[in-house]
Amino acid sequence: MSDNDASAGSYIEDEFNRDTNYIDDRITADGSSGWKVEPGRYRLIVARACPWANRAIIVRRLLGLEDALSMGIAGPVHDARSWTFDKDPGGLDPALGIPRLKDAFEARFPGYPRGITVPAIVDIPSGGVVTNDFKQITLDLSTEWSAFHREGAPQLYPEHLRDEIHEVEGRVYRDVNNGVYKAGFAGTVPAYEKAYRELFDALDWLEERLASQRYLVGDTITEADVRLFTTLARFDTVYHNHFKCNRNKLAESPVLWAYARDLFQTPGFGDTTDFVDIKRHYYEVHTDINPTGIVPLGPDLSNWATPHGREQLGGRPFGDGTPPGPPPEGERVTPDRNPPLAALRD
């Protein structure tokens, strides 16, 4: 999903309402959906700046789907038309040969009228988008793509925990993932204050829930943790200031801060987080909120590498599985874009 600006949603009584009418086609193992899982056929298009796309990057990496599902990475700054592939030589995605994601949407739906969002999965042979339904994409990577998971891949969406995962994730999405946007894009003081209160009520609930358990659901990392992490990773860097979510910083919430550092230091999380792209996207694209386009130099990120102590609560990050190996060379977040991981390696 593009978390670009108010064009990602609409306003009802000055409250921001995200447009969630996505292309909901699914790629399934048996092909009954019309799109069959085939290694090498599809390309996952993401932007590291976007929290919704970051979820897909993390899940793909944890499950070891790099060889089965290639990934194109758009740059952090886009215009009103689309995300662009300015990170690639010549500004063209090397697999699709297009300069902007809009071209893949138009290849399947000429004159596509809705937002051009990431993550999106594109059918390489036709060049057309298959889906941009960010909530379903990660669930299908866990279930429909299981034949191509790496050996030792974790169970991110175990069947016996799905009801609880959806219950927890429902509030996290409404009041936290989307809550920061409702505060940041509020059109009136009452709308902002309502979103602000709902956000911090939910963060207080999470602080209490995670005080006695290492992960949100069960004793291993699940889809619920992935979905919460990408908002927490952006909280002090962007949302606290840029979206006026400033009751307190994440680093001032002892439990949530330790939980976020625990995940960040787990392979698949911190090594997919690009703080440079994150800051550039929000502060340069949201000109209605930040008209100068100045990107803050801070905050200091070295504290992400400090000990978290969450091991004392038990739990095993990957359950009976194993951590993923290093990211492929072309997908690595370099140390200059992620100082905490450089500190951890040192």
SVG drawing of the C-alpha trace seen along z (x, -y; Angstrom):
<svg xmlns="http://www.w3.org/2000/svg" viewBox="-19 -25 52 53">
<polyline fill="none" stroke="black" stroke-width="0.4" points="0.0,0.0 1.3,-3.4 1.2,-5.3 1.8,-8.5 -0.8,-11.1 -4.5,-11.8 -5.1,-10.4 -4.8,-7.0 -8.2,-7.5 -11.1,-9.9 -12.6,-12.0 -15.9,-11.5 -16.5,-14.4 -12.8,-15.2 -11.7,-11.8 -9.2,-10.0 -10.6,-6.8 -8.2,-4.6 -9.3,-3.3 -9.2,0.5 -10.8,1.5 -7.8,3.5 -7.4,5.9 -8.2,9.0 -7.2,11.7 -5.2,14.5 -2.3,16.7 -3.1,20.2 -1.3,23.5 -4.0,25.3 -4.6,22.5 -8.3,22.5 -8.2,18.7 -7.1,18.4 -3.5,17.6 -1.4,20.7 1.7,20.5 4.7,21.0 8.3,20.3 9.8,17.5 6.5,16.4 5.6,13.5 7.4,10.5 6.7,8.8 7.0,5.1 7.7,3.2 9.1,-0.1 11.2,0.2 9.7,-3.1 6.2,-1.7 5.2,0.2 2.6,2.3 5.2,3.4 7.7,3.9 5.4,6.7 5.7,8.6 9.5,8.1 9.8,9.6 7.5,12.5 9.1,13.4 12.5,13.4 11.5,15.4 9.9,18.1 12.9,18.1 10.9,17.4 13.6,15.4 14.3,18.0 10.6,18.6 9.3,15.0 11.6,12.3 11.4,8.8 11.5,5.3 12.3,2.4 10.8,-1.1 12.4,-4.2 11.1,-6.1 9.9,-9.2 7.1,-9.1 4.9,-11.6 1.2,-11.7 1.2,-9.1 3.1,-6.2 6.0,-4.6 9.1,-4.6 12.1,-2.3 14.7,-5.0 17.0,-2.6 17.5,-0.5 19.9,-1.3 18.2,-3.5 15.2,-3.8 13.6,-0.5 12.7,2.5 15.1,5.2 12.5,7.9 9.5,5.9 11.3,3.3 9.0,0.5 9.8,-2.8 6.9,-3.0 4.5,-0.6 1.5,-2.3 2.5,-0.6 1.8,2.8 -1.6,1.7 -2.4,0.2 -1.2,3.3 -4.0,5.3 -6.6,2.5 -6.2,-0.3 -7.2,-3.6 -6.9,-2.0 -8.8,-4.6 -7.6,-3.8 -4.4,-4.3 -1.2,-2.6 -0.1,-0.8 2.6,1.4 3.0,4.2 1.8,5.5 2.5,8.8 2.9,8.7 2.7,11.5 6.0,11.3 4.9,12.9 2.0,10.5 3.4,7.6 0.1,7.1 -0.6,6.7 -2.3,9.6 -3.0,8.2 -2.2,5.4 -4.3,6.7 -1.6,6.3 -3.4,8.1 -4.0,11.2 -0.6,11.3 1.4,12.2 -1.1,14.8 -0.9,16.5 2.9,16.5 2.5,18.5 -0.1,20.9 -0.4,21.1 3.4,20.9 4.4,23.5 5.8,25.9 8.6,23.4 9.4,22.4 13.0,22.9 13.9,25.8 13.3,24.6 10.8,21.9 8.8,20.7 5.0,21.1 3.9,17.5 0.2,18.3 -0.4,21.6 -3.9,22.8 -4.6,23.3 -3.7,19.6 -5.5,18.0 -8.5,16.8 -6.4,15.1 -4.0,13.7 -7.0,12.0 -8.5,10.8 -5.3,9.1 -4.3,7.9 -7.8,6.3 -7.2,3.8 -3.6,3.3 -4.6,2.4 -7.5,0.2 -5.9,-1.8 -2.1,-1.5 -1.1,-0.7 -3.8,-2.9 -4.3,-4.9 -1.1,-6.9 -2.4,-7.9 -5.8,-8.9 -3.9,-11.2 -1.5,-12.5 -4.1,-13.2 -6.9,-14.4 -8.8,-17.3 -10.0,-18.8 -8.9,-19.0 -11.6,-16.7 -10.8,-14.0 -7.1,-14.3 -7.7,-14.0 -10.0,-11.0 -7.4,-9.2 -4.6,-10.2 -6.5,-8.8 -7.4,-5.5 -3.8,-5.1 -2.3,-5.5 -5.1,-3.4 -4.1,-0.6 -0.4,-1.1 -1.1,-0.9 -3.0,2.3 -0.1,3.8 2.3,2.7 0.3,4.6 -0.2,7.7 3.5,7.9 4.7,7.4 4.3,11.2 4.7,12.8 7.5,12.4 5.3,12.4 1.8,11.2 0.2,14.6 1.7,17.9 5.4,18.3 6.9,17.8 6.8,15.0 3.6,14.9 2.0,12.7 0.7,10.5 4.2,9.6 5.2,8.7 2.2,6.4 2.9,4.5 6.7,4.3 6.6,2.2 4.7,-0.6 6.9,-0.5 10.0,-0.7 8.7,-4.0 7.3,-5.4 10.1,-7.6 11.6,-8.3 8.4,-9.5 5.1,-9.2 6.0,-10.8 6.8,-14.1 5.5,-14.1 2.1,-12.7 1.8,-14.4 1.7,-11.1 3.7,-12.6 2.4,-11.6 5.6,-9.7 8.2,-8.1 8.4,-4.3 11.8,-4.5 9.9,-5.7 7.5,-2.7 9.7,-0.1 7.9,3.1 7.1,2.1 10.5,0.6 12.2,3.9 9.8,5.9 10.5,3.8 14.3,4.2 13.9,7.9 12.2,8.2 14.6,5.7 17.6,7.8 16.0,11.0 17.1,11.9 14.4,10.8 13.3,7.7 16.0,5.2 17.9,6.3 14.9,5.3 14.4,1.9 15.8,-1.1 15.6,-4.2 16.9,-6.5 14.1,-5.5 11.6,-5.7 12.5,-9.3 12.8,-10.5 9.4,-9.1 7.3,-10.7 9.1,-14.0 9.6,-14.6 6.3,-13.2 3.9,-14.6 4.3,-18.2 0.9,-19.2 2.3,-18.2 5.9,-19.1 5.9,-21.9 9.6,-22.5 10.5,-19.0 13.3,-19.0 14.3,-15.5 15.3,-15.5 18.8,-14.3 17.8,-12.4 16.9,-10.5 20.0,-8.6 19.4,-5.0 22.1,-3.3 19.8,-2.4 18.1,0.2 21.2,2.3 21.0,2.3 20.1,5.4 16.4,6.0 16.2,8.7 13.1,10.3 14.7,13.8 13.8,14.0 10.1,14.4 10.9,17.6 9.6,18.3 11.5,19.2 11.5,16.8 11.3,19.5 9.7,22.3 11.0,25.6 12.4,23.7 15.6,21.8 16.6,18.2 16.8,17.2 20.2,16.9 21.7,13.6 19.6,11.6 20.6,11.9 23.3,9.5 21.0,7.2 18.5,7.0 20.7,6.0 20.2,2.9 23.6,1.4 25.1,0.3 25.0,-3.4 21.2,-3.1 20.8,-1.0 23.5,-2.0 22.1,0.3 22.8,3.5 26.3,2.3 26.7,1.9 25.3,5.4 27.8,6.9 30.7,5.1"/>
</svg>
